[in-house]
Amino acid sequence: MMSDIDQGLEAPCSPETSRLSFWSRHKTLINFWLDTLLLVLFLAQGWMLTVVQVVFPRGGGEEWTVWGATMLDWLDRLFATFCVFSVGVVLHVMLHWQWVCGTVSTRLLGRKAKKDDGSQTLLGVGLLIVLLHVFAAGVLAARLCLVGGM
């Protein structure tokens, strides 16, 4: 169950909040603004992808532009936005990692709840490393299967 502080209901200048760390005092606000940023980035990606897919003609050359940007410029901006979005998603999961581990442990595996002894952090780092390697292997496989044009 979330405490009043987790829900952002604690008085900002109470003695209890003055003893807490910056993160404990501002957790709800940080999560709110991160989620807002993720929503904006998600909508921006959807809009840019729609412009590239719907507005630009198929097989269009460099002569086609929308607001002074070619399709390649749009794709570069879309990729940059995706990279920022991806970092935000990883940060979001990191901020909720204790909850994720607790939910998996108690709800899915049926174990009793216990305090984090650092193993959850190691598990998270290990999982992130594995996922990044799988992603990189997929990109490498695509690169190796690249076939030249006519």
CORLIN-V450975 format. One record per backbone hydrogen bond with DSSP energy under -0.5 kcal/mol. CO is the residue of the C=O (numbers start at 1). NH is the residue of the N-H. E is the energy in kcal/mol with one decimal. If there is no record, write none. Layout:
BEGIN
CO NH E
CO NH E
END
This chain:
BEGIN
3 7 -1.6
4 9 -3.3
4 10 -0.7
5 8 -1.3
11 14 -1.3
14 18 -1.5
15 19 -0.9
16 19 -0.5
17 20 -0.7
21 25 -2.1
22 26 -1.8
23 27 -0.9
26 30 -2.7
27 31 -2.5
28 32 -2.4
29 33 -2.5
30 34 -2.4
31 35 -2.6
32 36 -2.3
33 37 -2.4
34 38 -2.5
35 39 -2.1
36 40 -2.3
37 41 -2.7
38 42 -2.4
39 43 -2.5
40 44 -2.4
41 45 -2.4
42 46 -2.3
43 47 -2.4
44 48 -2.7
45 49 -2.7
46 50 -2.0
47 51 -2.3
48 52 -2.5
49 53 -2.5
50 54 -3.1
50 55 -0.6
51 55 -1.6
51 56 -1.4
57 60 -1.7
61 64 -1.1
66 69 -1.4
69 66 -2.4
70 74 -2.3
71 75 -2.6
72 76 -2.3
73 77 -2.3
74 78 -2.5
75 79 -2.5
76 80 -2.3
77 81 -2.5
78 82 -2.4
79 83 -2.3
80 84 -2.1
81 85 -2.6
82 86 -2.8
83 87 -2.1
84 88 -2.2
85 89 -2.4
86 90 -2.4
87 91 -2.5
88 92 -2.6
89 93 -2.6
90 94 -2.5
91 95 -2.4
92 96 -1.2
94 97 -1.1
96 100 -2.4
97 101 -2.9
98 102 -2.4
99 103 -2.7
100 104 -2.6
101 105 -2.6
102 106 -2.7
103 107 -2.2
103 108 -1.1
104 108 -0.6
104 109 -2.1
105 111 -2.8
118 122 -1.9
119 123 -2.5
120 124 -2.4
121 125 -2.6
122 126 -2.6
123 127 -2.6
124 128 -2.4
125 129 -2.4
126 130 -2.4
127 131 -2.7
128 132 -2.4
129 133 -2.1
130 134 -2.4
131 135 -2.4
132 136 -2.6
133 137 -2.5
134 138 -2.0
135 139 -2.1
136 140 -2.7
137 141 -2.6
138 142 -2.0
139 143 -2.3
140 144 -2.5
141 145 -1.4
143 146 -1.1
END
